[in-house]
Amino acid sequence: MPIVAQSTETDWVSRFADDVIAESERRASGAKQSPAAAPVVVVASGLSPSGPIHLGNLREVMTPHLVADEIRRRGYEVRHLLSWDDYDRYRKVPAGVPGTDPSWAEHIGKPLTSVPAPAGSPYPNWAEHFKAAMTESLAELGVEYDGISQTAQYTSGAYREQILHAMRHRAEIDAILDRYRTKDKDKSQDKGTAKGQAQAGQAGQAAQAKGGQKKAEEAELAAEEGSGAASEDDGSGGSAGYFPYKPYCGGCGKDLTTVTAYDDETTELTYTCAECGFSETVRLSEFNRGKLVWKVDWPMRWAYEGVVFEPSGVDHSSPGSSFVVGGQIVREIFDGVQPIGPMYAFVGISGMAKMSSSKGGVPTPADALKIMEAPLLRWLYARRRPNQSFKIAFDQEIQRLYDEWDALERKVADGSVLPADAAAYARATSTAAGELPRTARPLPYRTLASVVDITAGAEEQTLRILSELDPARPLTSLDEARPRLDRAENWITSQVPAEARTVVRSEPDQELLASLDERGRESLRLLLEGLDSHWSLDGLTTLVYGVPKVLEGLEPDAKPTPELKTAQRQFFALLYTLLVSRDTGPRLPTLLLAVGTDRVRKLLGA
């Protein structure tokens, strides 16, 4: 059975779940539904597969997922809608995407589902190519959702009545939008969509605060390239007036079109294309090759789906943003209710620049899941409130992160964990459907990384070393240490530069050994003398820290002083130099175990 995440004052998920349930019941009551019929609670996310869907975009899904899962744990029926905004326009050729070249620019303006997938892809189009990796990652993360293709919705005519309604009320929509238009701001100021721009918005604020023009320009570029629905205007028209609908051209397939006439009675719509010059008149009551502009499309969907909870990025706190304007459009035009919509903050990467989904090489959930287990990645999103930024470690910081996670597991096991931490742990390790897969013997990540670094992944040698970590309970199969072992190996091979990898010497450094003073020689003698009786991870830890203490005439368990710490660092540097020709390396106890007693004795001059 999954661990129940208890509601606490500091648990943000439970607080939102309380609010969402109350709002859902209020709506059901207002709709005069039967009191015996519990409402289906609807939460929503939206992702635009315009390029690699990165770890910042994942917050768009994880925030409602965690809330939806808490509501399910309480026995309610929940739908988590994930709208794939695959009917958005293709805006640009992302940099660094394998299988693409500048020729893809000829497709700019077409729906993402009408753009060819990168060369060599098994998927039928651009959108499906980028959806695939995210779909697989969400399954591994235990995220349950109902996927909705906006291409399918629009081309099937699912939104026909909503489109015709918006066109009939175009003057009222124009008036709402006009409240936020200024002479000094382009009418398309709400760049990109709603979805996943927390990182871009926060980057822009930080850049402005620092005052650097170059940084500000970079942040603005990131905002423009943020994920979500395609960057588009608010539907402002030309001489024919305002229209909230944009057809895709019947000639070239692009959205570089302008509506020149529309008749409410017949629904006849005439448009021309600036790209190819094509023009036609269609009946909008039958025509399915176009979509509402984003600022109208999003609130239309809130009403259509009955969405109660949907987060968005920090850019939506500004006047004129899609969420702010959408709140008025959904009430005044579609007779709906704006969802509870917390803003979520920036997700960064340790040692890497801010993320933008339209740039190649940005870390995706699939990248993260190669080096960390799913519960750990879930925990990073669960333990921070949506408005708190955080970083995901791809560098050495991942070892400290795993240490923190293992310490939390120990606290959960012994009952000393704080309630909010217990709730975050429960949400990370399980869902309402059950426990997520986990490693049977979760050995320290840093130890596993050190071992596979030294052994270059050789399984027989890896098993020998890991089985010696705890002689009282030896590991009998590497499968016991998986999948954490595989994640650590992936981190070593994909994230650690070749020059930082550990290479054990094949022959002793005779010159260094000959130059040692009496203290240096005695330190090596004491270490070698204690190897056999301390041959375990804990034993070798005691030994390597104890040798400098004994040299100072202290007991091996004496408390360290500043002077003693200096002596220990000098001793450690000597051992590293003799073993791996550097003055630093993996933790010495792990390194000694990996090298083995015979080779250690040889390299230390025994």
C-alpha positions, 0 to 999 in steps of 0.5 A: 500500500502507498504511504499516505501523505498526511496534510500539514500546515507546511505541505503545499500539496495538501493545501492546494488539494483542499482548495481544489476540492472545495472549488470543485464542490462549489461549482457542482453545487452551483450547477445544481447537481445531485448532492450524492454525485461527487464531482469529477475534479479536473486539473490541467497541464499544457505542453507544446512539442515545439522542441525538446520538452525540458525539466522546466516544462516538467513543473507544468505537469508535476504541479497538477499531478501532485495535487491530483494524486493527493485528491485521488488518495482521498477517494475522489475521481480526478482527471488530469488533462494534458493538452499537447499543443501540437496545433501551434505554429512552428516558429523556428528551427531549434538549434542543436536538434539532431537530424535538422538543418536550415531547410526546416525553416520552410515549414515555419508557420505550419502546425507542428503536426504538419512539420516533418520529424527530424531526419531518422526519426521513427515518428510521423511528424515534428510534434510526435517526435518530441512528445514521445520522449516526454510520454515515456518519462511521464510513465516512468515518473508514475504520472497518470493523465489524459492526453489531448491532441489539440490538432485532433480537437481542432481538426475534428470540429470538437470546438466548432461551437466555441469558435463560432461563439467567439466569432459572434462575440469578437467585439466583446473579446476585442474590448477586453483585450483593449483594456491591456493594449497600449501605444507603447506595447506591441499587441503581441506582448504576451510572448509564448504561452502560458506554459512552462515560461517560469524559467524565462520570466524569472531569468528576465527579472534577474537580468533586469535587476543586474542591469546588464544589457546583454543579460537582459537581451538574453533573458528576453530571447529566452522568454520569446523562446519559452515553451507552450503555445506558439508565440502569436498575436491576440487576433487583432485584425486590420481594416476588416476589424478584429477576429479571434480566429486564425486559419491555416492556409489552404495553399501553403499550409501556414498561418500567415493569413488575414481574415478579410470578411466574416458573416455571422449568419452564414459563417462565411469567412474569407481570408488571404495568405501573405506567404503564397497569395492564396485566398478562399471563402469557407463556411466556418460551420464546416471548416476545421483548418484553423484555431483560436488565437492563444489568449482566447483558446486557453480560456475557451478550454477552461470552460470547455473542460471545466478545469479547476486547477492549472498552474502557469509561469511567473510571466502571467503575473503581469497585466495583459498576460494570458492568465490575467486576460483569460480570467476575464474572457472565460467569465464574460465570453464563455460563461466559465470560471477561471481555474485556481492557477498558482504561478511556478518558478524557475527550474535550473540546472547545476552548472548550466545556463537557463533552459529554453526548450527551443534550443538544442542540448537542454536537459530533458526529464529523460536526461535526468532519469538516466542519472537519477531514480524516478522517486528522487526526481519526483522529490525535487518537485514535491518538496518545493512550493511552486513559487520556489525555484530550485536546481537539478544537479547534473554535476558533482552536486548530485552526490550530495543530493543523494546523500540528502535523500538517503538521510531522509529515508533513514529519518522516515524509517526511524520515525524522526522525520518532520511531517512536511518532509514525510509528506514530500517523501511519500509523494516521491516514492508512491502515487495513489496507484501504489509504490514506484520501483526502487533499488533493493539495496540503496548503496550510497550514490557517491560510492557507486559512482566511485566504484564504476569510475574506477572499474570502468563498469566491469561487472565482476570487479564492481561486484567484488568491491561492492560485496566488500563494503559490508562484510556482515551483509555482502552484496550477492548480485549487482541487481540488488544495487540496481537501478541506482547502480546504473544511474551512477554509471550513466552519470560517470560516463555522460557527465564526468569529463574524461580528464576528471575520471579516475585512473589507478596507477599501474606501477608505483611512483618510486621517485615519490616513495624514495623522497618521503621523510620519516613521517611519510614513511611511517604513515604508509606503514601504519596504513598497510599494517591495518589494511587486513583488519579494517577491510570494509568501508567503515573500517577503512574510513576509521583507518585512513582518518586514524593514521594521522591521529596515531602519528600525533600520539592521539587515540584513533577516535580522538576529536579532530583539531584544526592542526589534525585536519591539516595533517589528514589532508596532507596524508590523503593527498599523499595517498591519492598521488601514489594511487591515482597520480592526483592529489584528489579523487574518490573517497579514499575508503572506496578507492582502497576497496576498489584497488584491492589489497594486493595492488594497494600494497604494491603502489604504496611500496610494501 
